[in-house]
Amino acid sequence: MLWALFAGELFGTSSIDVLLVVDHPRVEEKLILRELKSIGLRVGLLNPRVSPVQIGGFSAPAVSLVRTVSMFNGLRAAAALESQDSHVVNSSYTIIACGDKAVGYAKLASAGLPIPRTYLAFSMEAAAKAFEEVGGVAVDKPPVGSWGRMVSLVRSRRLLKYIAEAREEMSGSVRGHLIQQYIETKGRDLRCLVVGDRVLGCVERVARGDWRSNVALGASARPHELSSELEELALKAAEAVQGEFISVDFLVDSSTYVNEVNGTPEFKGFMAATGVNVARKLAEHVKERLRA
């Protein structure tokens, strides 16, 4: 079997140390590719939107690094590569545990980690009951989604009804509701990045003109002290989802909550704020996996 590069060049697997799976290359993927090559690794690139991925019956490169924008493309590509005995960063288990927020919160709660009070609802009736349970002010999230899209601050049952009606017209992956206790943080949260068994640092994300603190929505990132509490919680969260390279987001009021985990974290804002070469740390982790 041959792996196709974006440029159309072809390589056999015997010439590849690590396979980088990318559907829409962003700044982060370009940085990762550069750092993998800079430490002497031979890299193949696979775009699952262009090239088929064989399931079983073939030996893939020893390590594969999945960095797809589409969670479902990444999940399925990771599973296919695992069937070929490739060690995948992150694994299909991690991708679904992080990519489906309902699954992720269940894994975090099972590990004893503090999360906002959260209800899973599959209908308007169930969502309305959950809304009352969390006190009449809630955050409504679809089970699958990134960059703060379709995440709503709900202060009335009427607004919740509008959201539910709109979701019914959308694809199945976003029809459900995660109804959460609203934690007032004045548009701020904390993000830690974990590579292997190490927390690379922490940033505070500050919203601009929005209650959501996603950098994709214009929030700024600045360095924040990595306390022993945050470090411990971040490592436990990574363990809960079996993540090798993840981000862990925290909400802090009088308590600290694990808000979300991301299995394909963007990190250009983190790098700019902290000066940590995240792509290099990830490349070094991949090289260690090759030696294992």
BELPE-V622481 format. One record per helix or strand. SS is the DSSP state (A for helix, B for strand). FROM is the first residue (numbers start at 1). TO is the last residue. If there is no record, write none. Layout:
{{SS,FROM,TO} {SS,FROM,TO}}
//
This chain:
{{B,2,4} {B,10,12} {A,13,15} {B,18,21} {A,27,38} {B,43,46} {B,63,66} {A,71,82} {B,87,89} {A,92,99} {B,100,100} {A,101,110} {B,118,121} {A,124,133} {B,138,141} {B,144,144} {B,152,154} {A,157,168} {A,172,174} {B,177,181} {B,188,195} {B,198,206} {A,215,217} {B,220,223} {A,228,240} {B,245,252} {B,256,262} {A,268,274} {A,278,291}}
//
